[in-house]
Every structure is written in C-alpha cells, then in structure tokens.
Amino acid sequence: MTGKAHWHEVALGTVAEVRWGDTKTTKASYVTAGYPAFSATGKDGLLDHYDHEGPGIVLSAIGAQCGKSWFTDGRWSCIKNTIYIKGDSKRADTRYLSFVLSDPDVWPKRGAAQPFISQTDARAVQIRLPPLDTQRRITGILSAYDDLIENNERRIAILEEMARRIFREWFVDFRFPGHEAVRMVDTEAGKIPEGWQFGPVSRIAEATGASISPSQSPQRFFAHYSLPAFDAGQQPAVELGSAIQSNKLLFEPPVVLLAKLNPRFDRTWAITEAAGHKQVASTEYVPLRPRPGVPLAYLQCAVQGTAFRDRLLGLAQGTSTSHQRAKPQDILAINVPVPPSRLLQLADEHLDPLLVGAKLARAANVGLRRSRDLILPRLISGDLTVSAAELALETAA
C-alpha cells in the first residue's frame, strides 16, 4: 500500500504563494554585510534589508540557470529575475515543495536564446500532493539524507584544513618536529633549514600519461577522470570507449592529477588505487607521479599550497579568464620545498590519514546523493511508501 488514494493533483498556485522577487532590486544594490540575497544565479550577495522571513523557495526565472531552485530559511531576499514560493502552511510544507520542484524540467520555459519562466506558468505547474503529515514525513527522510551529506562536507573541510595547516607549519613556516635543533642557512631561495632544498616540481614528481583514443575500443569500459567528474564529487565516470570521443591520457596510480585549465579553481585529484578499468584523464589534467621516496600525500599538499597556486595562476595564459591554461613544462618548473626523506615519511604519517579520511567521506556523499536522488522521485510520486524509505535511510546511515 502506498496510500496514493489520498494524494491529489493540484496547481502549485493553489497551495502556495508564487510571486516575483523584488523587480526593482539588482546586484548593484549588494552590500558587504547584511542579509542573504538570491538572484537568478543563486545566493550570491547580501542586502542591508530582508523581504522574507522563514522557509521559502527561490526560482531562477531567466537565463542560463532558468528552472533551478534553492530552498532557504531565516531572513532573506530575492531580487530581479527570480520567483519566490511559500507553501500555504495548512496545505503544503514549503520544504516538501522544494523537493518536488527541485528538478528544473518541472518548469515550463519560454524563449530559445534566453529561456524564462512566467509567473502565470509557475503558478500553473501541476504537482502531486499527499496529506500534510505525509509531506512532513517525506521531508524528514530527504532532509536526513541532506543532513548526512552536510555532516560529511564539514568533516571533509576539517580534515583537509588540518592537512593544509600541517603542510604550512612544517614546510612553509619550518616549524616541523625537531626544528629547534636544525640550523637555518642562507640560500638563493632565502633562509631554509640545513639539509633542505628548494627545487622544481620535477624534483619530486614526473609528468606521466600516454595519449589514448578510447573510442578505438568502443566496447571497453574506462574510468574517466574529467573536470565535470571532479566537480560532481571526485568520482570517475565509468564509460564505454564509444562514449569518449576525444583523446585522453592513460595513467596508472599513484598520481596527482593537476588541472592546468583555469588554475584559479583548485581541481587537484589524488588517485591512490586502480579503479578496475583502464584509467584515463582529461587532457586538461597533468598526471604527476611522485618520484621514489616522495609520498603521494606530500605531493598533493605541495601542489595545493598557497605559494604554488599563486605561481600557477601567474603562469596561466589565455584570451579570457574562463579559458586560461598553464603549460605542463611551466608547472614542472615551479619551485617547492624538498625536505630530507625522513621528514617526508614523518609527514606522510600525519597527512595521509587526513586526506584518506576526506576521500572516504567524499565517496560516502556520492553514495548518499545517489540514494537520495533515486528515492526522491518515487517518494514524491507515491510509488515508494514512506515506511520503506525510512527503512532505506536507516541502512544508508
């Protein structure tokens, strides 16, 4: 039994307030401190006032993100080119509506070059609505997935920040274990601990990766490490060669994939193990294999360090900020600290567990998002019972 007999097909405007955002306010009104504000591209600024209080949904009504929506709470505003939605508290839970309306394809769009959603069309969108208590149970299940994901995100941020601090303290500020007993000496790079060197990345890593055309093996599966895959949770896409049209770089772990495209965004990807398929990377990556005696964790932290990233950004070339690239030979020439091998191994004992922990939490989030996205349409259609979904959540947690 799904209880679907008690669900009703209704127009959104009959169970929720659906109105334009503040059409007189634009991003030009944003201030440095205040209340969060949403534009057609999401929560991207602050205003010195708020127009709404409590839960609400902001819908992008025009442009590249037309149809995307964001749930918010507290005190907030939405400006020109947005529509805000608030459920009638007696009939529709606003958080529940945010899940129902989360698919951009829900919204009818007009226009080709510049898609937009009219207020009238937004109000007319048909949704399936269960009783209010069922809405809240469904909201509780889906929100629990989001809470687990958010907890993992916090854990990832903490672990990665701890790794960055250790690297900075030991290898930038030279406050490594036993530093008190090590003399500082003058070099061309400035004062460094005795026994240390500063040298190019090529001293600690080599560029690897052979060019391959996966489409020539159309029935073979490949683990494809691309920039979109990184952004989607740092999990490679397993694809048939027939689906991968351009040349890629074939590599074997361990490597650190360093993105040379748009280096202002850190898309550094450490690959520690085989994926079960041939592993290929986008040619926008430079696969760096650590040299013998250099831990992968140290290499990863070195190319994510502030000094390295600043130098990498300075080397990027291109006609626009969205298509700037650094050359592999220039990347390999950037200087990094090269400490004694004993300190490298000691650093690995501290850095590796932190980075592995972050990686495991990130992989868990991929699974949680997949589970949530699988049950969401079935829950809001009534095809999956709330009780079954609650049981699945217990397993996932």
N, C-alpha and C positions, 0 to 999 in steps of 0.2 A: 504493500500500500504506500502510495506517495502523498495521499491527501490532495491530489491535484483538483479534486472536485470543488475545493474551496478557493482555488485560485481564480483570478479574474483578469481579463484583458482590458486594460484601461489606457486612455491617453495620458501622457505624462502631465499635461497641464491641468488635469482634473484632480490630481493628488499632490501637486507640488506648485510652488511659486516659481515661475520661469520668466525672468526679466533680463533686460540688457544691463551690463555693467555700466559704470559711470561714463557716459559717452563724452563728457566734457574733459575728462582727465586722461592724459597721456603719460608716457615715460618721462617726458620733460619735467613733470611735477615730482619725480622721485627725489627723496632726501637721503641723507646719510644715516639717520636714525629715526625710528618710528615703527609703524605697524606694517606687517607684510602686505604686499600688493601683487596681484596677478594680472598679467597681460595675456595676449593671445599666444605667448610662448612659455607661459607658466609663471611660477612665483619668482620674479626676477627683480624686485625692488621694494622700497619702503616709502610710505607716505606719512605725513605728520598727523593724519586722522584715520579713522576707520569707518566704513559704511555698514559693516555687518558684524554680528556677534553670534557665536555658536557655530554649529556644524553647517556646512554648505558645500556646494559643488560649483566649480568654475569650469566653464566650457570654452575652449578656443573656437571662436565663431568665424575666423577668416585666416587665410594664409597657409603656410607650409604645415602647421600642426593642427589645422582645422579638424575638429572632431575629437581631439584629445581632451581629456578632462582631469581635474585634480580635486580630491577631497581636502577640505581644510576645516579648521575649528579655531575657537578663540575669537580674537578681534582681527579683522582683515578687510580688505577692499579688493575690488576688481575694476579694471579701467576699460577704456575703449576697446572694441572688438572682442568682447567677452560676453557671455551669458551666465548669470548665476541661477542656481537651482536650490530650493529648500523644500524638503518634504513637509506636507501637512502632518503635524505631529499626531493627529488622530487616525491617520490612514497610511502614511508612508514614512518609514525610517530613512532619514537622509543618508546615513552610511550605507544602508542596504541599496538605496538608489544609486550610490556611487559605484557599487559593484555591477549593478545591472547595466549602467550606462558607460562602463569603462572601455568597451570595445568601440573604437572610432567608427566602425562600419554601421553602428546603430543609427547614426545620424544621417539624414538626407542632406546632401550637399548640392548646391547650385554653382554654376560657373565652371569653367575649364581651367583657364590660365590662373585664376585666383579663386579657389573654392571658398564658399561661405555658407553659413547656416543661418536661416532667418529665424526670428523669434517665433513666428507662427508655425514653422515646420518643427521647431524644437518642442513646442507645446503639443504637437500632434503625434509625436513619437509614441508608438504603442509598446507597452510593457506588460509583462505578466506579474501580477501582484498577489502574493499569498496573504493570509491573515497577519496582523501586526506582530503577534507573538512569534510566528514562524519567521517573519522577516528578521526579527531580532536574534533568533537562534542561528539563522544563516549568517547574519552579520558577525555573531560571536565566533563562528567557525572560521570564516575567511579572515577576520581580524586577528585571530590567534595565529594563523599562518604568517600574516604580516608582522606580528609581534616577534615570532621566532626569527624571521628574516632580519628584522631590525636589531635584535639582540646579537645575532651573528655579525651584522655590519659593525656594531660597536666593538665587538671582540676583535674583528679584523683590524679596525682602526687602531685599537690599543696595541695589539701585537706588532703591527707594522711601525707604529710610532716608537715602540720600545726598541725595535731593531735599528731604526734611524738614529735614535739617541745614543745607543751603544757605539754605532759606527762613528758618529760625530765626536763623541767623547774620546774614543780610543785613537781614531785615525785622522781627526781634524784638529782637535784640541790637545792631542797627545797625552791624555790622562788615562793611559792604559794600565793594567795591573803591573806594578813594579816600576812605573815611570820615574818614581823618585830617585831610583838608583841608576838611571840612564842619563848620560850627559847629552846636552843639546849641542849640535855642531852647525857651523855656517856652511851653506851650500848656495848654488845659484837659485834654488827654489826658496831660499830663506832658511831659518833655523829649523832643523829636524832632528829627531833623536839619532844618536850614534847607532850605526848599523842599518839605518833605514835608507831608502832611496825614493826619489820621485821619478817616474818614468812613464812612457806612453802605455795606453791600454794594451798594446801589443805585447808588453812585458808579462801581462797576467792572463791574456786571452788571445785566441786566434779566431779570425773570421772563418766560418765554415759554411757548408751548404752547397750542394750541386744543383744546377738548373735541371728541372724536370718538367715534362708536359703530361700531367695526369690524364688528360683526355685521350692520350695514346694507349691508355689502359682503362677503357671505359667501364669494364665490369669489376675492377679492383676498388676496394674501399680505401680511402685515405683519411687520416686525421689531419684536418685542415686548420692551421693556426692563422687566423686572419685578424685584422683590426676590428671588424664587427664582432667576431667571436670573443675577442678580449673584452670589448665593451659590454657584452651580454653576460659576463660572469667568469671570464677566463677559463672557458671550457672549449676545446676544439670541436668543430663541426665534423662529424663523420659523414663523408660524402663519397659517392661514386665518382670515378675519374671522369665519366661523361658529363658530370655537372660542374667540373672545374675547367674552365675554358682556357685560362691564361697560364703561362709558365709559373712555377713555384720553385722554392728552394727545399730540396730534400735534406733532412738533417737527422742526426741521432743524438739523443740526450747523453750526458747532461749539457744543456746550453742555456744561455740567457738570450732571449730574443729582444733586441733593442730596436724600437721603431725609429726609422730615420725620417718618416713623414710627419710634419707638424710636431716637432720635438717639444713645443710648449706644453703638449699633453704627454704625460708620462705613461706610456703603454709598455713598460718593461715586463717581460713574461719569462719567468724561470721555469724551465722544463726539466724535471728530475728523472722521469721514468718513461719507458716505452709505452705507447698507447694501444698496442695490439694491432695496429695497422701502420703502414708506412706513414711517416710524419712529414708534412710539408708546411712550409711557412710562406706567407705573402712575401713578395719581393720588396715590400715596404719595410720588411724587417731585415736586420743584420744578425744572423745567428752567431753568438760569441761562445766559444768553447773554452772553459778555463784551462790554463796550462797546468801540467803536473805539479801538485803541491798547493795549488790555489783552490780553496773551497768555492763551490758554486755560490753559497750564501754571501761570501765576501765580494765576489764579482758582481752579484746583483746589487748589493748595497753601494758598491763603489760607483756604478753607473746610474744609481738613483740619488747620489749625493748632490747637495746644492751646488757645489763648485763645478762638478761635472756637467750638471744640467744647464747651468748658466753658460758654460763654454760651448756645449752642444747647440744651444739656442743661437749663440753668436755665429756659429758656423753654417746655420741653415740658409739656404738660398732658394729663391723662387719669386714669381711675379706677384704673389698675393700671400697673405698670412695663412690661407687655407690650403696652400699647395707649396709649402716650403720643405725642402729636404736637406739633410746633411749627407755628405759623401762618406762611404764606408772607410776610405783611407784617412779622411779627416777625423773620423770617430776614433780610429785606432791610434791616432797621434795625440789624443788628449792625455795630459799627464794625470796620474793618480798616485796615491801613496803606495809604496811597495815595502811593507814591513818584513821583519825576519819571519822565517817559516814557522817557528814555534808560536809566534803571536798570531799568525794566520790560523793555525789549528785551534788555539785557545778561543779565538773569535768565533770560529765555526761552532764550537760547543755552546756558545751563547746565542749566536744569530740563527743557526739552522732550526732549532726547536720553535722559535718565534715565527719564522717565515713558513715553516711546515704547518704550524697551527693555524695561521691565517689562510693558507691554501686549503686546508681541510674544511674550515668554516665557510670559505667561499664555495667549495664544491657542495657542501650541505645546503647552501642557499639556492644553488641551481636546482637541486632536487626538490626543495620546498616550493620554489616558484613553479616548477613543473607540475607538482601535485596540486597546488592551488589553482593553476590555470586549467588543469584537467577537470577538477570538480566544479569550478565556478559556473560554467555554462549549464552543467547538469543540475546543479543546485537551484539556480535561478529559473530554470525551466520546469522544475518539479520532477524531473526524471530520476533524480537521486534523492533518497529520503534524508532528512536531517539526521536521523539516528545513524544511518550508515556513514554519513560524512563525519559525524562526531567520532565514530569508531576509527575511521581512517586517520583522523587528526591525532588520536592517541598513539597510533602506530608511528606516525611521522615524527611526533615529539619525542 
